[in-house]
Amino acid sequence: MLLWTALALCAFAAFALSHAPGAIFLSGLCALVAWMTSSPILESITLRSAERAGLSYGRVRVWLSIAFVIGNVVSGFVIAQYGFQAVAL
C-alpha cells in the first residue's frame, strides 16, 4: 500500500510539473491508476482503525467530508482574492 501511495504522490507531482499534452496525459493516467489502487485499501484501514478505537466510522467520514468542502471553499476564496499563483507550485 505504501508503494502505491508513494507512486501516486510522485505521479501527481509529475502531473503538476508537466506542460506538454502527452506528459500531462501520461502522468495523470499514472497518478489516477496508482491512487485508485491504494484508495480502497486506505478506506479499509480507516474502517478497521475506527472500529478498534470505538469510533463511529460514519462520523469520521462526515467530518472528513466537511473538512474537504471547507478546504475547497477557502482555496476558492484565496484564488479569487490573490490569483491562481497563490496556490500554484
C-alpha positions in Angstrom: 0.0 0.0 0.0 2.8 2.4 0.8 4.3 1.7 -2.6 1.1 2.6 -4.4 0.7 5.7 -2.3 4.3 6.8 -3.0 3.9 6.1 -6.7 0.7 8.2 -6.7 2.5 11.1 -4.9 5.3 11.0 -7.5 2.9 10.8 -10.4 0.8 13.7 -9.1 4.0 15.8 -8.7 5.0 14.9 -12.2 1.4 15.9 -13.3 1.7 19.3 -11.6 5.0 20.0 -13.3 4.1 18.7 -16.8 3.5 21.2 -19.6 3.3 19.0 -22.8 0.0 17.4 -23.6 1.5 13.9 -23.8 3.3 14.3 -20.5 0.1 15.6 -18.8 -1.9 12.7 -20.1 0.7 10.1 -19.1 1.4 11.4 -15.7 -2.3 12.0 -15.0 -3.1 8.4 -16.0 -0.3 7.0 -13.9 -1.4 9.1 -10.9 -5.0 8.0 -11.2 -4.1 4.3 -11.6 -1.8 4.4 -8.5 -4.3 6.4 -6.4 -7.3 4.3 -7.3 -5.3 1.2 -6.4 -4.5 2.4 -2.9 -7.7 4.2 -2.1 -9.9 1.2 -1.2 -7.0 -0.2 0.9 -6.8 3.1 2.8 -10.6 3.1 3.3 -10.4 -0.4 4.7 -7.7 0.6 7.1 -9.7 3.7 8.2 -12.7 1.5 8.9 -10.7 -1.0 11.0 -9.0 1.7 12.9 -12.3 3.4 13.7 -13.7 0.1 14.9 -10.7 -0.6 17.1 -10.8 2.9 18.6 -14.5 2.6 19.3 -15.3 5.5 16.9 -18.2 5.7 14.6 -16.9 5.3 11.0 -19.8 7.4 9.7 -18.9 10.3 12.0 -15.3 10.2 10.8 -16.4 10.2 7.2 -18.8 13.2 7.8 -16.0 15.3 9.4 -13.6 14.4 6.7 -16.1 15.4 4.1 -16.8 18.7 5.9 -13.1 19.4 6.1 -12.8 18.7 2.3 -15.6 21.1 1.5 -14.1 23.8 3.8 -10.7 23.4 2.2 -12.1 23.8 -1.3 -14.1 26.9 -0.4 -11.1 28.5 1.3 -8.9 27.7 -1.6 -11.5 29.2 -3.9 -11.6 32.5 -1.9 -7.7 32.6 -1.9 -7.6 32.1 -5.6 -10.3 34.7 -6.2 -8.5 37.2 -4.0 -4.9 36.6 -4.9 -5.0 34.8 -8.2 -4.0 31.2 -9.1 -0.3 31.9 -8.4 -1.2 31.9 -4.6 -1.7 28.1 -4.8 0.3 27.1 -7.9 3.6 25.2 -7.4 
